[in-house]
Amino acid sequence: MSIHETFENPVGLDGFEFLEFAGDKQKLDKMFRELGFTAIARHRSKDVTLYRQNSINFLLNNEPRSPASYFVEEHNEGACAMGFRVEDAAKAYTHLVENGAEPARLETGWMELKIPAIKGIGGSLIYLIDRYGDEGSIYDIDFEYFDGADRNPAGAGLEIIDHLTHNVYRGRMKFWAEFYEKLFNFREIRYFDIKGEYTGLTSKAMTAPDGKIRIPLNEESKKGGGQIEEFLMDFNGEGIQHIAMSTPDIYRTIDQLRANGLPFMTAPPETYYEMLEERLPGHGEPVDEMKARGLLLDGSTEKGDPRLLLQIFTGNLMGPVFFEIIQRKKDEGFGEGNFKALFESIERDQVQRGVLNKDATEAA
């Protein structure tokens, strides 16, 4: 397994292998199918189902008295674990524990292979996977594929997990940045401070040495009932706020997802599209088609070399957790140019719902 390293890679990271979810079984099954995923296998002895779309694996864990069930009791439904691909799981695990990682007890886990894991954000787990690819993957041991199942369904065209955004308590961004830096040698690649009319947030985007695992960290930058605080209250703690997945053709993907019935956030106002050419002159995207789908555009068009990011966000699908659909056209950012507009739209929604008391916030 070749790994393209951008800087020293002490545990041999090579991207995401899976995300594990827990919550209402029927609700999450419906959500996965609306996202374009197909259930292709079931665990041989546990109540765990494998869903797939191209290279993205989602696991739905409904096993009682398991780490997943305890996670739901403590928090809310959502992503309770993630699998990181590594060159050598035993070697990686030793390195992580020696550098302060908390080992996860997996006696009641779902894997017969006893794959090593450590504790991550909000008590979630980070599994270390060194058996992956077309032959000899972990699923070939632990799961039984459904008869006639396509093991590589194209779905709606989503191909990889691009990033996982964590929401953390105010003052805890440094702790979680150091967690990923010390254990895995992540580096900060972006930092931005977003101020809305009433609240604000700070975001620090971290990336792994392989360049494939990206984790932005968000925290409130002002006192008051902002959207990060609302997440922390609804989720009962820190956790994965949204999951971004990429596609090579966002127009086709969004058409399919909308046809599947997947709900999206309210589209930006007309003025957003009227200002696109001024903000990104010569971007070359079909504005009418973007507007029809509610797509956002960010990036740079300097020196006649467009570097663009198209993105859109679903509504909240698991408690306060949502998904982001993106297409990268040479831009490696996180839609910072759209971030403030998105932040302010969520803030307005909070005011309308009565979650955010603007008078009290201004007084604070």
C-alpha positions in Angstrom: 0.0 0.0 0.0 1.7 3.2 -1.1 1.2 6.3 0.9 1.8 9.8 -0.4 3.2 11.6 2.6 3.2 15.4 2.8 5.2 15.4 6.0 6.4 12.8 8.6 3.7 10.1 9.1 4.5 8.3 12.3 1.5 5.9 12.2 1.4 5.4 8.5 -2.0 7.0 7.9 -3.7 6.4 4.5 -7.1 7.9 4.7 -10.5 7.0 6.1 -11.6 3.4 6.1 -15.1 3.8 7.6 -17.4 5.9 9.7 -19.6 4.1 12.3 -23.0 5.5 13.2 -25.5 4.6 16.0 -29.1 5.7 16.6 -32.6 4.9 15.4 -32.1 2.0 13.0 -35.0 2.8 10.6 -34.2 6.5 10.5 -30.5 6.1 9.8 -31.2 3.4 7.2 -33.5 5.8 5.4 -30.9 8.6 5.7 -28.1 6.5 4.3 -30.3 5.4 1.3 -31.2 9.1 0.6 -27.5 9.9 0.6 -27.0 7.3 -2.1 -25.6 4.4 0.0 -26.5 0.8 -0.4 -26.6 -1.8 2.3 -24.3 -4.6 1.0 -23.5 -6.8 4.0 -24.4 -7.7 7.6 -22.2 -8.7 10.5 -22.0 -12.5 11.1 -23.0 -12.3 14.7 -23.8 -8.6 15.6 -26.5 -6.2 14.7 -24.2 -4.2 12.4 -24.9 -3.3 8.7 -22.3 -2.2 6.1 -23.4 0.5 3.7 -21.2 1.6 0.8 -21.0 4.2 -2.0 -17.8 4.0 -4.1 -14.9 4.2 -1.6 -17.0 5.4 1.4 -18.0 2.8 4.0 -20.7 3.6 6.6 -21.4 1.1 9.4 -24.8 1.2 11.3 -24.3 -0.3 14.7 -27.4 -1.3 16.7 -25.7 -3.9 18.9 -27.0 -3.6 22.5 -24.5 -3.1 25.3 -21.9 -2.0 22.8 -19.7 1.1 22.7 -22.1 2.4 20.1 -25.2 2.0 22.3 -23.4 3.7 25.2 -22.4 6.5 22.9 -26.1 7.1 22.0 -27.1 7.0 25.7 -24.5 9.7 26.5 -24.9 11.9 23.4 -27.3 11.7 20.6 -27.5 9.7 17.4 -24.5 10.4 15.1 -21.0 9.2 14.2 -19.7 7.2 17.2 -16.4 5.9 15.6 -14.1 6.3 12.6 -11.6 4.0 11.1 -8.2 5.3 10.0 -6.2 3.2 7.5 -2.7 2.6 8.7 0.3 0.6 7.4 0.7 -1.6 10.6 -2.1 -1.4 13.2 -0.1 -3.0 16.0 2.8 -0.6 15.5 0.5 2.4 15.1 -1.4 1.4 18.3 1.9 1.1 20.3 3.0 4.5 19.1 -0.3 6.2 20.0 -0.5 4.7 23.5 3.1 5.6 24.2 2.3 9.2 23.3 -0.6 9.4 25.6 -3.6 8.0 23.7 -6.3 6.3 25.9 -6.8 2.7 24.8 -10.4 1.6 24.0 -11.8 -1.5 25.6 -13.4 -3.5 22.9 -14.7 -6.6 24.7 -18.3 -5.6 23.6 -17.3 -4.2 20.2 -18.5 -5.6 16.8 -15.2 -6.7 15.3 -14.2 -10.4 15.6 -10.7 -9.4 14.6 -10.2 -7.3 17.8 -8.9 -4.3 15.8 -7.1 -1.9 18.1 -8.7 1.5 18.9 -8.2 4.6 21.0 -10.7 7.0 22.4 -11.4 10.2 20.5 -13.7 13.2 20.5 -16.7 12.9 22.8 -15.8 9.4 23.8 -16.0 8.2 20.2 -13.5 5.6 19.0 -10.7 5.7 16.4 -10.0 2.3 15.0 -6.7 1.4 13.3 -7.2 -0.6 10.1 -4.3 -2.3 8.2 -6.5 -4.8 6.2 -8.2 -2.9 3.4 -8.5 -2.9 -0.4 -10.0 -5.4 -2.8 -8.7 -8.5 -1.1 -8.5 -9.4 2.6 -10.4 -6.5 4.0 -11.9 -6.5 7.5 -15.4 -6.9 6.0 -14.4 -10.2 4.3 -13.8 -11.7 7.8 -16.6 -10.1 9.9 -19.4 -9.7 7.4 -21.6 -11.7 5.1 -22.5 -10.0 1.8 -26.1 -10.0 0.7 -26.9 -12.3 -2.3 -26.3 -10.4 -5.5 -25.1 -7.3 -3.8 -23.0 -4.9 -5.9 -19.9 -4.5 -3.7 -18.9 -1.2 -5.3 -22.2 0.7 -5.8 -21.8 4.1 -7.5 -24.9 5.6 -5.7 -25.2 9.3 -6.2 -21.5 9.7 -7.1 -20.1 10.5 -3.7 -16.5 9.1 -3.7 -14.6 9.9 -0.6 -14.9 11.4 2.9 -13.3 14.8 2.5 -13.3 16.0 6.1 -15.0 15.6 9.5 -15.7 18.8 11.5 -15.6 18.7 15.3 -17.4 21.1 17.5 -15.6 21.6 20.9 -16.2 23.5 24.1 -14.9 27.1 24.3 -11.3 27.0 25.2 -10.8 23.4 24.2 -9.6 23.9 20.6 -6.0 23.8 21.7 -6.5 20.5 23.5 -7.9 18.8 20.4 -5.4 20.4 18.1 -2.6 19.0 20.3 -4.4 15.6 20.4 -4.1 15.2 16.6 -0.7 16.9 16.4 1.0 14.8 19.1 -0.6 11.4 18.2 -0.8 11.5 14.4 1.4 14.6 13.5 -1.5 16.5 12.0 -0.7 20.1 11.0 -2.8 23.3 11.0 -3.6 24.3 7.4 -6.3 26.9 7.8 -7.4 29.3 10.6 -10.3 31.7 10.5 -12.4 33.7 12.8 -16.0 34.2 11.8 -18.1 37.0 13.4 -21.8 37.1 12.9 -24.1 39.9 14.0 -24.6 38.4 17.5 -22.2 35.5 17.9 -19.0 34.1 16.4 -16.8 31.1 16.0 -13.2 30.2 15.5 -12.1 27.4 13.2 -8.8 25.6 13.0 -8.5 23.2 10.1 -6.1 20.2 10.7 -4.8 17.8 8.1 -3.0 14.5 8.5 0.4 13.7 7.0 -1.1 11.6 4.2 -3.2 14.6 3.1 -6.3 12.5 3.1 -7.7 13.0 6.6 -8.8 16.5 7.4 -10.5 17.6 10.6 -11.5 21.2 11.2 -12.1 22.2 14.8 -14.8 24.8 15.7 -15.4 26.6 19.0 -17.4 29.7 20.1 -15.5 32.9 20.0 -18.1 34.9 21.9 -20.2 34.4 25.0 -23.8 33.7 24.3 -26.0 31.0 22.7 -24.3 30.6 19.4 -24.6 27.7 17.0 -21.6 25.8 18.4 -23.1 26.1 21.9 -26.5 24.9 20.6 -24.8 21.8 19.1 -23.0 21.1 22.3 -26.3 21.3 24.3 -28.2 19.1 21.8 -25.4 16.6 21.4 -24.6 16.7 25.2 -20.9 17.3 24.5 -18.2 17.6 21.9 -18.5 15.6 18.7 -18.6 15.4 15.0 -20.8 18.3 13.8 -20.8 17.5 10.0 -19.4 15.0 7.6 -18.1 16.3 4.2 -18.1 14.0 1.2 -16.8 14.8 -2.3 -18.1 14.1 -5.8 -16.6 14.8 -9.3 -19.9 16.2 -10.5 -21.8 18.0 -7.8 -24.6 19.1 -10.2 -25.5 15.5 -11.0 -25.0 14.3 -7.5 -27.3 17.0 -6.0 -30.0 16.2 -8.6 -29.9 12.6 -7.5 -29.9 13.4 -3.8 -32.9 15.7 -4.1 -34.7 13.0 -6.2 -33.9 10.7 -3.3 -35.7 13.1 -0.9 -32.7 14.3 1.0 -33.4 17.7 2.7 -31.0 20.6 2.3 -30.4 23.9 4.1 -32.3 26.9 2.8 -30.7 28.2 -0.4 -28.7 31.5 -0.3 -30.5 34.7 -1.3 -30.6 36.0 -4.8 -27.9 38.6 -4.0 -25.4 35.8 -3.3 -25.5 34.8 -7.0 -25.6 38.4 -8.2 -22.3 39.0 -6.5 -20.5 35.9 -7.6 -18.9 37.4 -10.7 -17.7 40.4 -8.7 -16.2 38.1 -6.0 -14.8 35.4 -8.3 -14.4 37.1 -11.8 -14.2 34.6 -14.6 -15.1 31.6 -12.5 -16.8 29.8 -15.4 -19.5 28.0 -13.4 -23.1 28.1 -14.8 -24.7 30.5 -12.3 -28.3 29.6 -13.2 -27.7 25.9 -12.6 -25.9 26.7 -9.3 -28.9 28.9 -8.2 -31.4 26.2 -9.2 -29.6 23.7 -6.9 -28.6 26.2 -4.1 -24.9 25.6 -4.6 -22.2 27.8 -3.0 -19.0 28.7 -4.7 -15.6 29.6 -3.2 -12.0 29.8 -4.2 -9.8 32.0 -6.3 -9.6 33.1 -10.0 -6.4 35.1 -9.8 -4.0 35.1 -12.8 -6.7 33.4 -14.9 -6.2 30.1 -13.1 -9.6 29.2 -11.3 -9.2 27.2 -8.1 -12.8 26.5 -7.1 -14.8 24.7 -4.4 -18.5 24.0 -4.9 -20.4 23.1 -1.8 -23.9 22.6 -0.3 -25.1 21.5 3.2 -28.0 19.2 4.1 -30.4 20.0 6.9 -29.8 18.5 10.3 -30.2 14.8 9.8 -29.1 13.2 13.1 -30.0 15.5 16.0 -27.7 18.6 15.3 -25.5 16.6 12.8 -25.5 17.3 9.1 -23.6 16.5 5.9 -21.7 18.6 3.4 -21.4 17.7 -0.3 -18.5 19.3 -2.1 -16.6 19.2 -5.4 -13.0 20.4 -5.5 -11.6 22.0 -8.6 -8.0 22.5 -7.5 -9.1 24.4 -4.3 -8.0 22.8 -1.1 -9.8 25.2 1.3 -13.0 24.7 3.3 -15.2 27.4 1.7 -14.0 30.2 4.0 -15.5 32.7 1.6 -18.9 31.1 2.1 -18.4 30.4 5.8 -19.5 33.8 7.0 -22.6 33.8 4.8 -23.5 30.3 6.1 -22.8 31.3 9.7 -25.0 34.3 9.5 -27.8 32.3 7.9 -27.7 29.7 10.7 -27.6 32.6 13.2 -30.8 34.1 11.6 -32.5 30.8 11.8 -31.6 30.5 15.5 -33.1 34.0 16.2 -36.3 33.0 14.3 -36.6 29.7 16.3 -36.0 31.6 19.6 -32.9 29.6 20.3 -30.7 32.8 20.2 -31.8 35.7 22.2 -30.1 38.6 20.4 -30.8 41.1 23.2 -29.2 39.0 25.8 -26.3 38.2 23.5 -25.7 41.9 22.7 -25.7 42.6 26.5 -23.1 39.9 27.1 
